[in-house]
Amino acid sequence: MRQIFILPLLAASLFAPDARAGDLPRWELGLGVGGLSVPDYRGSDEQRGYLLPLPYIQYRGEMLQIDREGAHGKLFTSERVRLELSVSAGPPARSDDNEARRGMPDLDPTIEAGPSLEIYLSPDRAWSIRLPWRAVVATDLSHVDGIGWIFAPNLSFDARRPGGWDYGVAAGPLYASEKYHDYFYEVLPVQATVTRPAYDAPGGYSGSRLTFTASRRFPGFWVGAFARYDNLSGAAFEDSPLVRKKSSFMAGIGIAWVLAEAKHP
């Protein structure tokens, strides 16, 4: 039941709207609903659908912003470079409902936080290289376990159109610590079966990722969608018996009604 309170954070981190475009209110609050289709974990051959409450939180402060990429604390910015603090989240998985993990501990929701360096490649900031490094914890609110770190450099393109649709594309490799890979792909000797041999996942290359996003703010409400494709070919853990597919896909669509807002002073 505790995971019910964490899942909306996942929805918010995936669907959160763009906070950087146009002369918009300083903050907006609202509530909606989002539909997600996600794998139990990257490499799983089992997919789950979620219908979740979707918090609409839009904040455009000088030092803190909340947008479709998560929560950002601005540490340094210039015309070409920005250093910020970013936050994201990942879904849980019940092992009893997953054939590959049956008899193993459940996977708790994950929360990621850390610095992200953004280097702009064009004067309009449409093209950029992003270098987010995040520490990761797994929690169901009754406990918090550190599970290592993840590094996700990517090349990004954002088409921001005030009054119209905003689009984004990002692609790049993923790298993670051994502890992070162990959390998802290790099989201890006591968990081994005839079809699931023991396995110790190394750290290193974690596959690649391609993400598409689209959103638009209408009078009184907001709509957004995303699609994410992960390729695990060549990943350090691809020989794990828990990897049933060398690719993963997730997608979602959401709508939220704006209930309150405040203009910039």
C-alpha positions as CSV (number, residue, x, y, z in Angstrom):
1,M,0.0,0.0,0.0
2,R,2.9,2.4,0.7
3,Q,3.8,2.2,-3.0
4,I,0.5,3.8,-3.9
5,F,1.9,7.1,-2.5
6,I,5.1,6.8,-4.5
7,L,3.6,5.9,-7.9
8,P,2.2,9.4,-8.5
9,L,5.8,10.7,-8.2
10,L,6.7,8.4,-11.1
11,A,3.8,9.8,-13.1
12,A,4.8,13.4,-12.3
13,S,8.4,12.8,-13.2
14,L,7.4,11.3,-16.6
15,F,4.6,13.7,-17.5
16,A,5.6,16.9,-15.8
17,P,5.2,19.8,-18.2
18,D,7.8,22.1,-19.7
19,A,8.7,25.0,-17.3
20,R,11.1,26.9,-19.5
21,A,9.0,28.2,-22.4
22,G,7.2,31.5,-22.8
23,D,5.9,34.2,-20.5
24,L,3.9,31.9,-18.3
25,P,2.7,32.0,-14.6
26,R,5.3,31.6,-11.9
27,W,3.5,28.5,-10.6
28,E,0.5,26.4,-11.4
29,L,-1.1,23.5,-9.5
30,G,-3.6,21.0,-10.7
31,L,-4.6,17.4,-10.8
32,G,-5.3,14.9,-13.5
33,V,-4.9,11.3,-14.6
34,G,-2.2,9.5,-16.5
35,G,-2.1,6.1,-18.1
36,L,1.2,4.2,-18.3
37,S,2.5,1.0,-19.9
38,V,5.8,0.0,-18.4
39,P,7.9,-3.1,-18.1
40,D,8.5,-4.6,-14.7
41,Y,12.1,-3.6,-15.2
42,R,14.4,-3.0,-18.1
43,G,14.9,-6.4,-19.7
44,S,11.7,-7.9,-18.4
45,D,9.4,-9.6,-20.9
46,E,6.3,-8.7,-18.8
47,Q,4.6,-5.3,-19.1
48,R,2.1,-3.6,-16.7
49,G,-0.5,-0.9,-17.2
50,Y,-1.1,1.7,-14.6
51,L,-3.9,4.3,-14.3
52,L,-2.5,6.9,-11.8
53,P,-3.4,10.3,-10.3
54,L,-1.3,12.8,-12.1
55,P,-0.1,15.8,-10.0
56,Y,0.3,18.9,-12.2
57,I,3.1,21.0,-10.6
58,Q,4.6,23.8,-12.7
59,Y,7.1,26.1,-11.0
60,R,9.3,28.7,-12.8
61,G,11.4,30.2,-10.0
62,E,14.9,31.7,-10.3
63,M,16.6,28.9,-8.5
64,L,14.1,26.0,-8.7
65,Q,12.1,24.7,-11.6
66,I,9.8,21.8,-12.0
67,D,9.2,20.6,-15.5
68,R,8.8,17.5,-17.7
69,E,12.3,16.4,-16.8
70,G,11.7,16.4,-13.0
71,A,12.6,18.9,-10.3
72,H,15.6,21.1,-11.0
73,G,17.6,23.2,-8.5
74,K,19.7,25.7,-10.5
75,L,23.3,25.7,-9.3
76,F,24.9,27.6,-12.1
77,T,23.8,29.0,-15.4
78,S,25.3,30.9,-18.4
79,E,24.4,31.3,-22.1
80,R,26.0,28.0,-22.9
81,V,26.1,26.0,-19.7
82,R,23.8,25.1,-16.8
83,L,24.5,23.0,-13.7
84,E,21.4,21.9,-11.8
85,L,20.1,19.4,-9.3
86,S,17.6,17.0,-10.8
87,V,15.2,14.3,-9.5
88,S,13.4,11.4,-11.1
89,A,11.6,8.1,-10.2
90,G,11.2,4.5,-11.3
91,P,8.3,2.0,-10.9
92,P,8.0,-1.0,-8.5
93,A,7.5,-4.6,-9.5
94,R,6.0,-7.5,-7.5
95,S,8.2,-10.6,-8.0
96,D,5.3,-13.0,-7.4
97,D,3.7,-11.5,-10.6
98,N,6.8,-11.8,-12.7
99,E,7.8,-15.3,-13.9
100,A,11.5,-14.5,-14.1
101,R,11.7,-13.1,-10.5
102,R,9.2,-15.4,-8.8
103,G,10.5,-16.3,-5.3
104,M,12.8,-13.3,-5.2
105,P,12.3,-10.0,-3.3
106,D,10.0,-7.4,-4.8
107,L,11.5,-4.4,-6.6
108,D,10.6,-1.2,-4.7
109,P,10.0,2.1,-6.4
110,T,13.3,4.0,-7.0
111,I,14.1,7.7,-6.5
112,E,17.1,9.3,-8.2
113,A,18.7,12.6,-7.4
114,G,22.0,14.3,-8.4
115,P,23.7,17.0,-10.4
116,S,23.1,17.4,-14.1
117,L,25.4,19.5,-16.4
118,E,23.6,20.8,-19.5
119,I,25.7,22.2,-22.4
120,Y,23.8,24.1,-25.1
121,L,24.9,23.5,-28.7
122,S,22.7,26.2,-30.4
123,P,21.9,29.8,-29.5
124,D,18.2,29.0,-29.1
125,R,19.1,26.2,-26.7
126,A,17.1,23.7,-28.8
127,W,20.1,21.3,-29.0
128,S,22.0,20.3,-25.9
129,I,24.2,17.7,-24.3
130,R,23.0,16.7,-20.9
131,L,25.2,14.9,-18.4
132,P,23.0,13.8,-15.4
133,W,24.6,11.7,-12.6
134,R,22.2,10.5,-10.0
135,A,22.4,8.6,-6.7
136,V,19.6,6.0,-6.5
137,V,17.5,4.8,-3.5
138,A,14.8,2.1,-3.4
139,T,12.0,2.6,-1.0
140,D,8.5,1.6,-0.1
141,L,8.4,4.3,2.6
142,S,9.0,1.8,5.4
143,H,12.7,1.6,4.5
144,V,15.2,3.4,2.3
145,D,18.1,1.4,0.7
146,G,20.9,3.0,-1.3
147,I,21.4,1.0,-4.6
148,G,24.2,2.9,-6.2
149,W,24.3,5.4,-9.0
150,I,23.3,5.9,-12.7
151,F,24.9,8.2,-15.3
152,A,22.8,9.0,-18.4
153,P,24.6,11.3,-20.9
154,N,22.4,12.2,-23.8
155,L,22.0,14.4,-26.9
156,S,18.7,16.3,-26.7
157,F,16.5,18.4,-29.0
158,D,13.6,20.5,-27.7
159,A,11.2,22.4,-29.9
160,R,9.5,24.9,-27.7
161,R,6.5,26.7,-29.3
162,P,4.6,29.1,-27.0
163,G,0.9,28.6,-27.4
164,G,1.4,25.3,-29.3
165,W,2.9,21.9,-28.9
166,D,6.3,21.3,-27.3
167,Y,8.3,18.3,-28.5
168,G,11.5,16.7,-27.2
169,V,13.8,14.0,-28.3
170,A,16.8,12.6,-26.3
171,A,19.2,9.7,-27.0
172,G,22.3,8.4,-25.3
173,P,24.0,5.5,-23.4
174,L,23.5,4.6,-19.8
175,Y,26.1,3.6,-17.2
176,A,25.5,2.4,-13.7
177,S,27.3,1.0,-10.6
178,E,27.6,-2.7,-9.8
179,K,25.2,-2.2,-6.8
180,Y,22.6,-0.7,-9.1
181,H,22.8,-3.5,-11.6
182,D,22.8,-6.1,-8.7
183,Y,19.5,-4.7,-7.4
184,F,17.8,-5.6,-10.7
185,Y,19.8,-8.4,-12.2
186,E,21.7,-10.3,-9.5
187,V,20.6,-13.8,-8.6
188,L,21.9,-15.1,-5.3
189,P,22.8,-18.8,-4.9
190,V,19.8,-19.2,-2.5
191,Q,17.5,-17.8,-5.3
192,A,18.9,-20.0,-8.0
193,T,16.7,-22.6,-9.7
194,V,17.1,-25.0,-12.6
195,T,16.1,-22.3,-15.1
196,R,17.5,-19.3,-13.1
197,P,21.2,-19.9,-12.3
198,A,23.1,-17.7,-9.8
199,Y,24.4,-14.5,-11.3
200,D,26.5,-11.5,-10.1
201,A,25.9,-8.4,-12.2
202,P,28.9,-6.2,-12.9
203,G,28.8,-2.5,-13.2
204,G,29.4,-0.5,-16.3
205,Y,27.5,-0.1,-19.6
206,S,23.8,-0.3,-19.0
207,G,22.4,-0.1,-22.6
208,S,21.1,2.9,-24.5
209,R,17.9,5.0,-24.4
210,L,15.7,7.0,-26.8
211,T,12.9,9.2,-25.4
212,F,10.2,11.2,-27.1
213,T,8.0,13.7,-25.3
214,A,5.1,16.0,-26.4
215,S,3.0,18.4,-24.4
216,R,0.7,21.4,-24.8
217,R,-0.9,23.8,-22.3
218,F,-4.5,24.7,-23.2
219,P,-6.6,27.2,-21.3
220,G,-7.5,25.5,-18.1
221,F,-5.8,22.2,-18.8
222,W,-2.7,20.4,-20.0
223,V,-2.0,17.3,-22.0
224,G,1.2,15.3,-22.5
225,A,2.6,12.1,-23.8
226,F,5.9,10.3,-23.8
227,A,7.5,7.1,-25.3
228,R,10.8,5.6,-24.2
229,Y,12.8,2.8,-25.9
230,D,15.7,1.0,-24.1
231,N,18.2,-1.2,-25.9
232,L,20.2,-3.6,-23.7
233,S,22.4,-5.1,-26.3
234,G,26.0,-5.1,-25.0
235,A,24.9,-4.2,-21.5
236,A,27.2,-5.5,-18.7
237,F,24.3,-7.5,-17.3
238,E,22.8,-8.9,-20.5
239,D,23.8,-12.5,-19.5
240,S,21.6,-12.3,-16.4
241,P,18.8,-14.9,-16.4
242,L,16.5,-12.1,-15.4
243,V,17.0,-10.4,-18.8
244,R,14.3,-11.9,-20.9
245,K,14.3,-9.2,-23.7
246,K,17.2,-7.1,-25.1
247,S,14.8,-4.2,-25.4
248,S,12.2,-2.4,-23.3
249,F,9.5,0.1,-24.2
250,M,7.3,2.3,-22.0
251,A,4.7,4.9,-23.0
252,G,2.1,7.0,-21.4
253,I,-0.5,9.8,-21.9
254,G,-1.8,12.2,-19.4
255,I,-4.3,15.1,-18.9
256,A,-4.4,17.5,-16.0
257,W,-6.7,20.4,-15.1
258,V,-5.1,23.5,-13.7
259,L,-6.8,24.5,-10.4
260,A,-4.7,27.4,-9.3
261,E,-1.9,29.6,-10.6
262,A,0.1,32.8,-9.8
263,K,1.7,35.3,-12.1
264,H,5.2,36.5,-11.7
265,P,5.5,39.5,-9.4
